[in-house]
Amino acid sequence: RKEVEQDPGPFNVPEGATVAFNCTYSNSASQSFFWYRQDCRKEPKLLMSVYSSGNEDGRFTAQLNRASQYISLLIRDSKLSDSATYLCVVNFLPPGGSQGNLIFGKGTKLSVKP
Amino acid sequence: DTGVSQNPRHKITKRGQNVTFRCDPISEHNRLYWYRQTLGQGPEFLTYFQNEAQLEKSRLLSDRFSAERPKGSFSTLEIQRTEQGDSAMYLCASSLEFGPGNYEQYFGPGTRLTVT
């Protein structure tokens, strides 16, 4: 089982639609969770960290379910500029250690159409 | 621009040649990471530094790969005797760590390597 799994998509949605991405992770010791956005042939850019209580940033809402090892990202009122690949990212703290490398999913491609 | 920078942005080399990439992290960041990304995949971890110390290396980092961060500032990643399978985007990221917590990593624009 891959460490971080995402539906690769593509998700093709009209402007103004609400779209949800899901992600599961295999390591129950994972401690930190993020969503990154990556445009074609560009570097990943941090979209938002994901906190246990869930968090919202404008049109974006992230949720974490530790019991199910599941993370989600909801985009409301989607814009053309939201078209990108969304990467689910987790990190775990090794025993006695501190945060190290990130584990990325393959990403979910979103295409928002006029 | 005070973000992470990488040079060169593109490198085309012939199989068997050595290549070296440079990464300059955000100036106050003490952690520096190298990742590799191939088409259709998410970035895969290669190695990271805390200041000048290399703390972890992935099994992806074969003997042909070496990374340094001699003064705890910029880092270099060298690939010796390049192979076609080394063709990828090499990404550098940095973060500031000051204790246990949830630290965000910021990526540079990457160096795209093509081995012919």
Chai-1 contact restraints between the chains, C-beta under 6 A:
chainA,res_idxA,chainB,res_idxB,connection_type,confidence,min_distance_angstrom,max_distance_angstrom,comment,restraint_id
A,S32,B,N102,contact,1.0,0.0,6.0,A-B,restraint_1
A,E43,B,L91,contact,1.0,0.0,6.0,A-B,restraint_2
A,E43,B,F107,contact,1.0,0.0,6.0,A-B,restraint_3
A,E43,B,P109,contact,1.0,0.0,6.0,A-B,restraint_4
A,E43,B,G110,contact,1.0,0.0,6.0,A-B,restraint_5
A,P44,B,F107,contact,1.0,0.0,6.0,A-B,restraint_6
A,L46,B,E104,contact,1.0,0.0,6.0,A-B,restraint_7
A,L87,B,G42,contact,1.0,0.0,6.0,A-B,restraint_8
A,S98,B,P100,contact,1.0,0.0,6.0,A-B,restraint_9
A,Q99,B,Y103,contact,1.0,0.0,6.0,A-B,restraint_10
A,G100,B,E56,contact,1.0,0.0,6.0,A-B,restraint_11
A,N101,B,F45,contact,1.0,0.0,6.0,A-B,restraint_12
A,N101,B,Y48,contact,1.0,0.0,6.0,A-B,restraint_13
A,F104,B,G42,contact,1.0,0.0,6.0,A-B,restraint_14
A,F104,B,P43,contact,1.0,0.0,6.0,A-B,restraint_15
A,G105,B,G42,contact,1.0,0.0,6.0,A-B,restraint_16
A,K106,B,Q41,contact,1.0,0.0,6.0,A-B,restraint_17
A,K106,B,G42,contact,1.0,0.0,6.0,A-B,restraint_18
A,G107,B,G42,contact,1.0,0.0,6.0,A-B,restraint_19
